[in-house]
Structure formats: structure tokens, C-alpha cells
Amino acid sequence: MKTIDDLGDLTGRRVLVRSDLNVPLDDGQVADDGRIRASVPTISRLRHAGARVVVMAHLGRPGGAPDPAYSLRPVAQRLAELLRTDVPLAEDTAGESAQRLVGSMADGQVAMLENVRFNAAETSKNNSERAGLADQLAGLGDAFVSDGFGVLHRRQASVYDVARRLPHAAGELVISELKVLERLTTSPERPYAVVLGGAKVSDKLGVIDNLLGEADRLLIGGGMVFTFLQARGHEIGRSLLEENQLDAVRGYLEKARDNGVEIVLPTDIVVADAVAADAIPSVAPAEEIPKDKIGVDIGPDSARAFARAIAAARTVFWNGPMGVFEIPAFASGTQAVARALTRVEGLSVVGGGDSAAAVHRLGFADDEFGHISTGGGASLEYLEGKTLPGIDVLEG
């Protein structure tokens, strides 16, 4: 895979950078700038090399048409603060405004194109539709740097098709993410523990199946745990259940036994009448959740057991919160897992997505962990053993 060094002298060259700047907003302001900060090293390196840096990114799901609610303007403003330089934003992605802005750039300047998903062609499954947008974008640059790890599992115009049209390289963020994932998949230091949470088993079917041949121990929490508990014949009350996944989960439990992989499930659960901030929590045994209650977090005994299992590992990958961490009363399990990861003596990896949002919301600093991924979905697909289109095209 080519790196920025392989692009040669960048002075005066227009370099398109696909970053992942899909950050949460609160009242029009960036609420968590983790992904923006992660994009700075590559952008800064290109800028100081004399390139004219044109940043491409998406925000949310605007449905393929311009929508002011999904404008990248607050993102451009925050990036400008981090870079300590102006970052003008084009009014479109590849139209007249973008062309004027890019045409007026000086060496070392950074500019940003408006949300690439304001164009339906960006996410189209039709190759020719994506090709049209990719041609327009490629016309704005002399080279392409892929630095949005969180979108590498998408075959999209600004991720995949542009790379086929320009001299291309992987950015520093993508290279660092891949190095960590390679450590997780190529002879990880053992014991190797994987902590999985989040709402649905179906979101993690592939990664569970693959990890049952790789990890020593799987710790299961979050909303997905109730399908595991039901599969073992336990009462789960009104908790989240994916009934159509019960057979798959039973198969995983059997495969784990056959492979000598320990699956750790909670022994107690925090329950409530509703998933609401004013709901009064209580604790119930994991096998006897009251029929009128909803499970909202792993219980205190389980949190301590999960922390001990994490502490005994030399490699830990975590993806998915243990409960509804956005509500303080239901955040203790997620907080306990995060704190345990900060004490791992080997490699600790927070697998992006809601897990990364949780550690930031709960007040943990990035440098307390071995690595915080910027791409939850991309990380999971990599760990499933899937080929990621955005990586495949860079290796071509």
C-alpha cells in the first residue's frame, strides 16, 4: 500500500483528502471532535509539504440532497481552530463554488468541500452514477489521499472511485488503524479478550463467528446479551430480543465450547420500567429478569467480573457499550469496562462507534487507551475477515 512519501514532491499540487469527519452536532456545534482531531496529522503533513489540501467528507445521512442541517460548516470551523488557519468551505461538493475555491488556493492552504452526501451519486450502487461524481471530484485534484478509516468499508465515489482516477496513497490515520488491527488478527499477545456490546446481535454476527476462532474469551453485554440469555433459556422480561437470531446464538455457544473459547455473560442485570432518565433502576439476577422490566445495563457483580477478565488479558478489543450509557443511572457497566481497559498492561483497543462516544462522554482521555478507533463498522468488518473496498483500491 502506497504512503504519502510515494506521492513525491507535493509542492503546488492539489491533494484531495477523504477524511471521516462524521461527528455529532449539538445545537449546530461539534459535540465530539475526536474524528476531526484524528484527521489533523495527515492534513498538517500535506499542508507543510506545500500541497493545496482539499478535504472531502460526509456528515450524517442527508438523503442525497443539500440539507443545511448536515452542512460541514461547523466541522470546517473546528478543523480551522485545530489547524490554526482558515479552512474555507465550498457551497457545493464539485460544482462551481468548489471549482472557484480550489482554483484560488495557494500552496499550503486547506479548504473543504461541502458534504459529499449532498450528491445521491456518492452512495449509489450504480457504478456509472458514482463514476460521474468521481470524475468531477478527480478534476479538482492531482492526487488522492485516503484518510477516512471509518468509511473504508464503503464502495462510494469519494472513497473508492476517486482513488481509481488519481495517484493515491493511504493517510497516516488509515495506516495507524491498520497496524493496530493487524496486531489483533495476526498472533495477538494472549490471553486475548473481546468485549462486545451494543443493541443487536445481528450487527455483530460475522465478527462473533470469526472471533470464536481467534479470541480466548468473549464478554457479552449491551442489548445483544438478552438474545444470548434467552438462548440459554432465561427469562428476559421486556428486554430487547432478536428472536430470529436465537438459533445463530445457540450455534455460537456450541462453537465456543468446541473451540475452547470462554463466553462470559452477565450474572446480574440493571433493570427498569422504561428506558428513561427518570426511571428507577434495580438489580435482578440475569436468569430471572422480572417479566415487567427492561434490562438497561450489566449489573455491579457482572461489571466487577468483566473488569477482572479484562485485567487478566494482554490484548483487549472492545466494541459496543454495556448499557444505555447516555443515561447516567445506566452507565456504570460501560464505565467499569472502560476503566478496566485503561489498566490493561498489553494492547487495549476501543473499537470506534458508540464505544468511542462512550469513553469521551464518560470523561476518559484518548491517551488512557492503547488505541481508539475512528471506525466502528470498518473495524468490525476487518475483524470479520472481509475485504474492505477502500483498502482494496489502495492496494491496486
Buried (B, 14 or more C-beta within 10 A) or exposed (E): BEBBEEBEEBEEBBBBBBBBBBBBBEEEEBEBBBBBBBBBBBBBBBBEBBBBBBBBBBBBEBEBEBBEEBBBBBBBBBBBEBBEEEBEBBBBBBBEBBBEBBEEBEEBBBBBBBBBBBBBBBBBEEEEBBBBBBBBBBBBBBBBBBBBBBBBBBBBBBBBBBBEBBBBBBBBBBBBBBEBBEBBBEEBEEBBBBBBBBBBBEBBBBBBBBBBEBBBBBBBBBBBBBBBBBBEEBBBBBBBBBEEBBEBBBEBBEBBEEEEBBBBBBEBBBBBBEBBEEBEBEBBBBBEBBEEBBBBBBBBBBBEBBBEBBBEBBBBBBBBBBBBBBBEBBBBBBBBBBBBBBEBEBBBBBBBBBBBBBBBBBEBEBEBBBBBBBBBBBBBBBBBEBEBBBBEBBEE
